[in-house]
Amino acid sequence: MKSDKMKTKRVAKLRRRGRVRAKIQGTTECPRLAVYRSLSHIEAQLIDDSKGQTIVAVIDNKEKGTKTERAVEVGKKIAEAAIAKKIKTVVFDRGGYQYHGRIKALAEGAREGGLEF
């Protein structure tokens, strides 16, 4: 019974992620800011979907602070790296996660760093 529930949760997450990805597309001028969240880490990538390339990727290091504080730092680092590559606007891809908690903190950190979305 437990395995059926896990399969159902995984399928539901994949459907949510598919709905989000169907609506947004990253380009060279305005790449997709994709977010991945696990229990211990959070990472962000700028992806050019037209070429199928990752432009910039940032992963948190578990040095100090809470998970939310580390998410804000990842947002600021991805914004800094994007601005170094002359990218100001992005499309935010929350990846099926709810816009709440660490996902929201990463987005706000990216906005503080200078990205627009």
C-alpha positions, 0 to 999 in steps of 0.5 A: 500500500505504501508503494502505491502512495509513493507512486501516486505522489511522484506522478502528481509531482511530475504532472505539476512540473509538466504543467509549469514547463508547458507554459514557459520557455527559456530563450537566450535573451530571457532564460528559464530559472529552474529550481530543484529542491531536495531535503538538504539542498537547493539549486538553481540553473539558468537554462536556454531551452532553444539551444538546450544548454545550461548557462549558469548553475549554483548549488548551496553549500551546507556551511552555515545558516538555515535552509531558507537563508541558504536559499536566499544566498543561492538566489543572490549568487545566481543573480550575480552570475547572470548579471556577469553574463549580461542577463537581466530578465529570466522566466521563473520555473518553480519546478512543480514546487509550491511558491512558498518557503525556500522556493520563495526565498530563492526567488526573492534573493534573485530579485534582490541580486538584480534579476527581473521576472 
